[in-house]
Amino acid sequence: MALIHYLTQIQFAFGAVGLLGQECARAAITRPLVVTDPGVRAAGVLQKALDALHDLPVAVFDQTPSNPTEAAVRAAVQIYQAQGCDGLVAVGGGSAMDCAKGIAIAATHAGPLRQYATIEGGAPRITERAAPLIAVPSTSGTGSEVARGAILIVDDQRKLGFHSWHLLPKAAICDPELTLGLPPQLTAATGMDAIAHCMETFMSAAFNPPADGIALDGLARGWAHIEQATRNGADRGARLHMMSASMQGALAFQKGLGAVHSLSHSLGGIDPRLHHGTLNALFLPAVVRFNAEAESVQKEQRLERMAHAMGLASGGDIAHAIRAMNARLDLPTGLAALGVTRAMFDAIIAGAMADHCHKTNPRVATPEDYRDILSAAL
């Protein structure tokens, strides 16, 4: 049975951050905790959100790490409870939004976070008590503002997924203006994250034609505009299309992701300094080649349809085109450039096999398949 579920209210426009107070009122949030990170504060994006909340008593947690941790969630929950907050506003990239989703759980549910993780059978334990959340993305990458999931590093150092419709933001405020100052390297890495989301969700075998259409359109937008957004961050049109691609990739998440993400989640847990979007960009060519032999991918001509959206002659050109795009965006040429060695493969593979994205890849990988993919990406 297919579950096709679209619920988030999305405000999408230049200047949409000005609607933040209105959306808080609609969600009955009267004392928000704003969750962000030092970079967003330094860039002046946090202040734009605070200006839109001028009539509300606001608390701020601005110490979200680049890969959010259970320790950061605990620190934020202390502020949430001490200040009598009744809701959350996440301002930033995927890290801030995922951290806020962790806070939404931990502030209202007892016990360690790991018991609510998807692979621990924890999704049904997340209830309607979860704190309401409004998400304001400042990057165009994860799409977490319209997704029901979060990725967090728990206390035992595993990087785990948490999924519940109760974690879906009550509103997503997508304001491309907030991304105009994003540096080129971060624009490229987050943009390839969005492209990877569109491609992996489209390749998933799950039946969800609306998600397929959304993902393909998002891929076309992202692929056509990522270079311009990276070269000229002030290009408003390119920024708009990249934010749309990011949102669209996440709207299609309900189909499931795949081997790109099972590997990225695992490696990101082993070395939290590594950027998730960069890892996705490096794994994507090898996973596309691996998926080319999947029955569902061949039967439904999924590579050919992606190639058409990307302006390529055939599906066989996709992997090479991604590698060439990574090079043009000045992303690393391979995992070795990030300090990854073959000695790490066993640990990466063990994490990937246990990841919640492992079984939704259209061709379920064996440990040896993962080893081949890692070798190709090295």
C-alpha positions as CSV (number, residue, x, y, z in Angstrom):
1,M,0.0,0.0,0.0
2,A,1.3,3.4,-0.9
3,L,1.2,6.2,1.7
4,I,1.0,9.6,0.0
5,H,1.0,12.4,2.6
6,Y,1.6,16.1,2.1
7,L,0.7,18.3,5.1
8,T,3.2,21.1,5.6
9,Q,2.1,24.7,5.0
10,I,4.8,26.4,3.0
11,Q,5.4,30.2,2.7
12,F,7.7,30.6,-0.3
13,A,8.8,34.1,-1.4
14,F,11.5,36.6,-1.1
15,G,10.8,38.4,2.2
16,A,8.7,35.5,3.6
17,V,10.6,35.6,6.9
18,G,8.5,38.6,7.7
19,L,5.6,36.1,8.1
20,L,7.2,34.3,11.0
21,G,5.2,36.0,13.7
22,Q,2.0,35.3,11.8
23,E,2.9,31.6,11.5
24,C,3.8,31.4,15.2
25,A,0.3,32.7,16.1
26,R,-1.3,30.1,13.7
27,A,0.7,27.3,15.5
28,A,-0.2,28.7,18.9
29,I,3.4,29.3,19.8
30,T,3.6,32.2,22.2
31,R,7.1,31.7,23.7
32,P,9.4,30.3,21.1
33,L,12.9,28.9,21.5
34,V,14.8,29.9,18.4
35,V,17.3,27.2,17.5
36,T,20.3,28.2,15.3
37,D,24.1,28.2,15.1
38,P,26.9,30.7,15.4
39,G,27.3,31.1,11.7
40,V,23.7,32.0,11.1
41,R,23.9,34.5,13.9
42,A,27.1,36.0,12.5
43,A,25.6,36.2,9.0
44,G,22.7,38.4,10.3
45,V,20.1,35.8,9.4
46,L,19.1,35.2,13.0
47,Q,18.4,38.9,13.5
48,K,16.0,39.0,10.6
49,A,14.0,36.2,12.2
50,L,14.1,37.9,15.6
51,D,12.9,41.1,14.0
52,A,9.9,39.2,12.7
53,L,9.2,37.9,16.3
54,H,9.4,41.4,17.9
55,D,6.1,41.0,19.8
56,L,7.0,37.7,21.4
57,P,9.2,36.8,24.3
58,V,12.0,34.8,22.7
59,A,14.7,32.5,24.0
60,V,17.7,31.6,21.8
61,F,19.9,28.5,21.5
62,D,22.7,29.3,19.1
63,Q,25.1,26.4,19.7
64,T,23.9,23.8,17.2
65,P,26.9,21.8,16.0
66,S,27.4,21.1,12.3
67,N,26.2,17.5,13.0
68,P,23.7,17.9,15.8
69,T,24.2,15.8,18.9
70,E,22.1,14.5,21.8
71,A,24.3,16.6,24.0
72,A,23.3,19.8,22.1
73,V,19.6,18.7,22.3
74,R,20.0,18.4,26.1
75,A,21.5,21.8,26.5
76,A,18.7,23.4,24.4
77,V,16.0,21.5,26.4
78,Q,17.4,23.1,29.6
79,I,16.8,26.6,28.1
80,Y,13.4,25.6,26.7
81,Q,12.2,24.4,30.1
82,A,13.8,27.2,32.1
83,Q,12.3,29.9,29.9
84,G,8.8,28.3,29.8
85,C,8.9,27.9,26.0
86,D,5.9,26.4,24.2
87,G,7.3,25.9,20.7
88,L,10.4,26.0,18.5
89,V,11.6,28.1,15.6
90,A,14.5,26.6,13.7
91,V,16.6,29.1,11.7
92,G,19.5,27.7,9.7
93,G,20.5,24.7,7.7
94,G,19.6,21.1,8.2
95,S,21.6,21.0,11.4
96,A,19.5,23.6,13.2
97,M,16.3,22.1,11.9
98,D,17.3,18.5,12.9
99,C,18.4,19.7,16.3
100,A,15.1,21.4,16.8
101,K,13.3,18.2,16.0
102,G,15.4,16.4,18.6
103,I,14.4,19.1,21.1
104,A,10.8,18.7,20.1
105,I,11.1,15.1,21.2
106,A,13.3,15.5,24.3
107,A,11.4,18.4,25.8
108,T,8.2,16.5,25.8
109,H,9.2,12.8,26.0
110,A,11.1,11.0,28.8
111,G,14.3,9.0,28.4
112,P,17.3,9.0,26.0
113,L,16.8,9.9,22.4
114,R,18.0,6.6,21.0
115,Q,14.7,4.9,22.1
116,Y,12.9,7.1,19.6
117,A,15.2,6.3,16.7
118,T,13.6,4.7,13.7
119,I,15.9,1.7,13.6
120,E,15.2,1.1,17.3
121,G,11.4,0.9,16.5
122,G,11.0,4.3,18.2
123,A,8.8,6.1,15.6
124,P,5.5,5.1,17.3
125,R,6.8,6.3,20.6
126,I,6.9,9.9,19.3
127,T,3.5,11.3,20.1
128,E,1.4,14.4,19.5
129,R,3.1,15.9,22.6
130,A,6.1,16.8,20.5
131,A,6.7,20.5,20.7
132,P,5.4,22.4,17.7
133,L,8.0,23.6,15.3
134,I,8.3,26.3,12.5
135,A,11.3,25.9,10.2
136,V,13.1,28.8,8.4
137,P,15.9,27.4,6.2
138,S,19.0,29.5,5.5
139,T,20.5,27.1,3.1
140,S,19.2,25.2,0.1
141,G,20.1,21.6,0.8
142,T,18.4,19.3,3.3
143,G,14.8,20.3,2.9
144,S,14.3,19.4,6.5
145,E,11.7,22.3,6.7
146,V,9.2,20.1,4.9
147,A,10.3,16.7,6.2
148,R,9.2,14.5,9.1
149,G,12.7,13.2,9.9
150,A,15.8,14.3,11.6
151,I,19.4,12.9,11.8
152,L,21.1,13.1,15.1
153,I,24.3,11.7,16.7
154,V,23.2,10.1,19.9
155,D,25.3,9.5,23.0
156,D,26.7,6.2,21.9
157,Q,28.0,8.0,18.7
158,R,25.6,6.4,16.3
159,K,24.1,8.8,13.7
160,L,20.5,7.8,13.7
161,G,17.3,8.8,12.0
162,F,14.1,9.9,13.8
163,H,10.8,9.9,11.8
164,S,7.3,10.9,12.8
165,W,4.6,13.0,11.3
166,H,4.5,14.7,14.7
167,L,8.0,16.1,13.9
168,L,6.8,17.7,10.6
169,P,7.1,21.5,11.0
170,K,3.8,23.3,11.4
171,A,5.0,25.7,8.7
172,A,8.0,26.1,6.4
173,I,9.1,29.6,5.7
174,C,11.2,29.4,2.5
175,D,12.8,32.8,1.9
176,P,15.5,32.7,-0.8
177,E,16.7,36.1,0.4
178,L,18.2,34.4,3.5
179,T,20.6,32.4,1.2
180,L,22.0,35.4,-0.7
181,G,25.1,35.6,1.5
182,L,25.9,31.9,1.6
183,P,29.5,31.2,0.7
184,P,30.3,29.4,-2.6
185,Q,31.6,26.2,-1.0
186,L,28.6,25.9,1.2
187,T,26.3,26.7,-1.7
188,A,27.8,23.9,-3.8
189,A,27.8,21.3,-1.0
190,T,24.2,22.0,0.1
191,G,23.1,22.3,-3.5
192,M,24.5,18.8,-4.3
193,D,22.7,17.6,-1.2
194,A,19.4,18.8,-2.7
195,I,20.2,17.2,-6.0
196,A,21.1,13.9,-4.3
197,H,17.7,13.9,-2.5
198,C,15.8,14.4,-5.7
199,M,17.8,11.6,-7.4
200,E,17.6,9.1,-4.6
201,T,13.9,9.6,-3.9
202,F,13.2,9.3,-7.7
203,M,15.2,6.0,-7.9
204,S,13.4,4.5,-4.9
205,A,11.1,1.7,-5.9
206,A,8.2,2.9,-3.8
207,F,5.0,3.8,-5.7
208,N,4.3,7.5,-5.3
209,P,3.8,9.2,-8.7
210,P,3.3,12.7,-7.1
211,A,6.6,12.4,-5.3
212,D,8.3,11.2,-8.6
213,G,7.0,14.3,-10.4
214,I,8.1,16.6,-7.6
215,A,11.6,15.0,-7.4
216,L,12.1,15.2,-11.2
217,D,11.2,18.9,-11.4
218,G,13.4,19.6,-8.4
219,L,16.3,17.8,-10.1
220,A,15.8,19.8,-13.2
221,R,15.8,23.1,-11.2
222,G,18.8,22.2,-9.1
223,W,20.9,20.8,-11.9
224,A,20.3,23.9,-14.1
225,H,21.0,26.5,-11.4
226,I,23.6,25.2,-9.0
227,E,26.6,26.5,-10.9
228,Q,25.2,30.0,-11.2
229,A,24.2,30.1,-7.6
230,T,27.7,29.0,-6.6
231,R,29.5,31.5,-9.0
232,N,27.2,34.4,-8.3
233,G,25.5,34.1,-4.9
234,A,23.6,37.3,-5.5
235,D,21.6,35.8,-8.4
236,R,18.1,35.9,-7.0
237,G,16.7,33.6,-9.7
238,A,19.3,30.9,-9.1
239,R,18.8,31.2,-5.3
240,L,15.0,30.8,-5.8
241,H,15.4,27.7,-7.9
242,M,17.9,26.1,-5.5
243,M,15.7,26.6,-2.5
244,S,12.8,25.1,-4.5
245,A,14.9,22.1,-5.5
246,S,15.8,21.6,-1.8
247,M,12.2,21.8,-0.7
248,Q,11.1,19.5,-3.5
249,G,13.7,16.8,-2.7
250,A,12.4,16.6,0.8
251,L,8.8,16.6,-0.2
252,A,9.6,13.4,-1.9
253,F,11.4,11.8,1.1
254,Q,8.4,9.7,1.9
255,K,9.4,7.4,-0.9
256,G,12.6,6.7,1.0
257,L,16.3,7.4,0.2
258,G,19.0,4.9,-0.4
259,A,22.7,3.8,-0.4
260,V,24.0,7.3,-0.8
261,H,22.5,8.3,2.5
262,S,23.1,5.0,4.3
263,L,26.8,5.6,3.6
264,S,26.8,9.3,4.3
265,H,25.0,8.8,7.6
266,S,27.5,6.1,8.6
267,L,30.6,8.0,7.7
268,G,29.2,11.2,9.1
269,G,28.7,9.5,12.4
270,I,32.3,8.2,12.4
271,D,33.7,11.6,11.5
272,P,31.2,14.4,12.4
273,R,33.5,17.0,10.8
274,L,32.5,15.8,7.3
275,H,29.8,17.7,5.5
276,H,26.8,15.6,4.7
277,G,26.1,17.3,1.3
278,T,29.7,16.8,0.2
279,L,29.6,13.1,1.1
280,N,26.4,12.7,-0.9
281,A,28.0,14.4,-3.9
282,L,30.9,12.0,-3.7
283,F,28.9,8.8,-3.2
284,L,26.2,9.7,-5.8
285,P,28.1,8.6,-9.1
286,A,28.9,5.1,-7.8
287,V,25.4,4.6,-6.4
288,V,23.8,5.6,-9.6
289,R,25.9,3.0,-11.5
290,F,25.0,0.4,-8.9
291,N,21.3,1.2,-9.1
292,A,21.3,1.0,-12.9
293,E,21.0,-2.8,-12.6
294,A,17.9,-2.6,-10.3
295,E,14.9,-4.1,-11.9
296,S,12.6,-1.2,-11.0
297,V,15.1,1.4,-12.3
298,Q,15.4,-0.4,-15.6
299,K,11.7,-1.2,-16.0
300,E,10.6,2.4,-15.4
301,Q,13.5,3.9,-17.3
302,R,14.4,6.0,-14.2
303,L,17.9,6.8,-15.3
304,E,16.7,7.9,-18.7
305,R,14.1,10.1,-17.2
306,M,16.6,11.7,-14.8
307,A,19.0,12.2,-17.8
308,H,16.2,14.1,-19.6
309,A,15.7,16.4,-16.6
310,M,19.4,17.0,-16.5
311,G,19.7,17.7,-20.2
312,L,21.9,14.7,-20.8
313,A,21.8,12.3,-23.8
314,S,21.3,9.1,-21.8
315,G,21.2,7.6,-18.4
316,G,24.6,6.2,-18.9
317,D,26.0,9.8,-18.9
318,I,24.7,10.6,-15.4
319,A,27.5,9.3,-13.2
320,H,30.2,11.1,-15.3
321,A,28.1,14.3,-15.4
322,I,27.9,14.3,-11.6
323,R,31.7,13.9,-11.2
324,A,32.2,16.7,-13.7
325,M,29.8,18.9,-11.8
326,N,31.6,18.2,-8.6
327,A,34.8,19.3,-10.2
328,R,33.3,22.5,-11.6
329,L,32.0,23.3,-8.2
330,D,35.4,22.8,-6.6
331,L,34.1,20.0,-4.4
332,P,36.6,17.3,-3.3
333,T,37.6,14.8,-6.0
334,G,37.1,11.8,-3.7
335,L,36.8,10.5,-0.1
336,A,40.6,10.3,0.2
337,A,40.8,14.1,0.0
338,L,38.6,14.2,3.2
339,G,41.0,11.8,5.0
340,V,38.9,8.7,4.5
341,T,41.0,5.5,4.2
342,R,40.3,1.8,3.4
343,A,41.0,1.0,7.0
344,M,37.7,2.8,7.8
345,F,35.6,0.7,5.3
346,D,34.5,-2.0,7.7
347,A,33.1,0.5,10.2
348,I,31.4,2.5,7.5
349,I,29.8,-0.6,6.0
350,A,28.6,-1.8,9.4
351,G,26.9,1.5,9.9
352,A,25.4,1.6,6.4
353,M,23.9,-1.9,6.8
354,A,22.1,-0.8,10.0
355,D,20.9,2.6,8.6
356,H,17.2,3.2,8.0
357,C,18.0,4.2,4.3
358,H,19.6,0.8,3.5
359,K,16.5,-1.2,2.7
360,T,14.8,1.5,0.6
361,N,17.6,1.6,-2.0
362,P,16.1,0.1,-5.2
363,R,18.8,-2.5,-5.2
364,V,19.6,-3.7,-1.7
365,A,23.4,-3.6,-1.2
366,T,25.5,-6.3,0.4
367,P,28.6,-5.5,2.4
368,E,30.7,-6.3,-0.7
369,D,28.6,-3.9,-2.8
370,Y,29.2,-1.2,-0.2
371,R,32.9,-1.9,-0.3
372,D,32.9,-1.5,-4.1
373,I,31.0,1.8,-3.8
374,L,33.4,3.1,-1.2
375,S,36.4,2.1,-3.4
376,A,34.9,3.9,-6.4
377,A,34.3,7.0,-4.3
378,L,37.7,7.0,-2.7
